Amino acid sequence: MQFEWQSVSRIWQPRRGLFWAMVALNLLSSGIVWFIHLAQPADGLRLLLSLLALTNAGLGWWLAVRLWREGPEPETP
């Protein structure tokens, strides 16, 4: 199976705000999960933070799908 760089370029679009929003949401989700793991908060706070992390991950996934479907913007000279 050959890796195609063209498929990666459909998501890797650093000139678009959607790309950076996707990166930020995924980093925030990872940070929340890391905090939950290290801090071991009370059950209510853990549930709230878990739901927030899942929501962020879902939104990040949705933005990744949008970037994938739209593809890279054509470059203007």
C-alpha positions as CSV (number, residue, x, y, z in Angstrom):
1,M,0.0,0.0,0.0
2,Q,1.5,3.3,-1.1
3,F,1.2,6.4,0.9
4,E,-0.2,9.3,-1.1
5,W,0.9,12.8,-0.1
6,Q,-2.0,14.3,-2.1
7,S,-4.5,12.8,0.5
8,V,-2.6,14.5,3.3
9,S,-2.6,17.8,1.5
10,R,-6.4,17.7,1.5
11,I,-6.3,18.3,5.3
12,W,-2.9,20.1,5.6
13,Q,-4.0,23.6,4.7
14,P,-2.1,26.0,7.0
15,R,-3.3,29.1,5.1
16,R,-6.9,28.4,6.1
17,G,-8.5,29.3,9.4
18,L,-10.5,26.0,9.4
19,F,-7.2,24.1,9.6
20,W,-6.0,26.1,12.7
21,A,-9.4,25.8,14.3
22,M,-9.2,22.0,13.9
23,V,-5.7,21.9,15.3
24,A,-6.7,24.1,18.3
25,L,-9.8,22.0,19.1
26,N,-7.8,18.7,18.9
27,L,-5.0,20.2,21.1
28,L,-7.6,21.4,23.6
29,S,-9.3,18.0,23.8
30,S,-5.9,16.4,24.4
31,G,-5.1,18.9,27.1
32,I,-8.4,18.3,28.9
33,V,-7.9,14.6,28.8
34,W,-4.3,15.0,30.1
35,F,-5.6,17.2,32.9
36,I,-8.3,14.7,33.8
37,H,-5.8,11.9,33.9
38,L,-3.3,13.8,36.1
39,A,-5.6,15.8,38.4
40,Q,-8.2,13.1,39.0
41,P,-11.0,15.7,39.7
42,A,-14.3,14.9,41.5
43,D,-16.8,12.9,39.6
44,G,-19.1,15.8,38.5
45,L,-16.2,17.9,37.2
46,R,-14.7,14.8,35.5
47,L,-18.0,14.2,33.7
48,L,-18.2,17.9,32.6
49,L,-14.6,17.9,31.4
50,S,-15.1,14.6,29.6
51,L,-18.1,15.9,27.8
52,L,-16.2,19.1,26.9
53,A,-13.3,17.0,25.5
54,L,-15.6,14.8,23.5
55,T,-17.4,17.8,22.1
56,N,-14.1,19.4,21.1
57,A,-13.0,16.2,19.5
58,G,-16.2,15.9,17.6
59,L,-16.0,19.5,16.3
60,G,-12.3,18.9,15.3
61,W,-13.4,15.8,13.4
62,W,-16.1,17.7,11.7
63,L,-13.7,20.4,10.6
64,A,-11.2,17.8,9.3
65,V,-14.0,16.2,7.2
66,R,-14.9,19.7,5.9
67,L,-11.3,20.3,4.9
68,W,-11.0,16.9,3.3
69,R,-14.2,17.4,1.2
70,E,-13.4,20.9,0.1
71,G,-9.7,20.2,-0.7
72,P,-7.0,22.8,-0.9
73,E,-7.9,26.3,-2.2
74,P,-6.4,27.0,-5.6
75,E,-3.4,29.2,-5.4
76,T,-3.7,32.6,-7.0
77,P,-0.6,34.1,-8.7
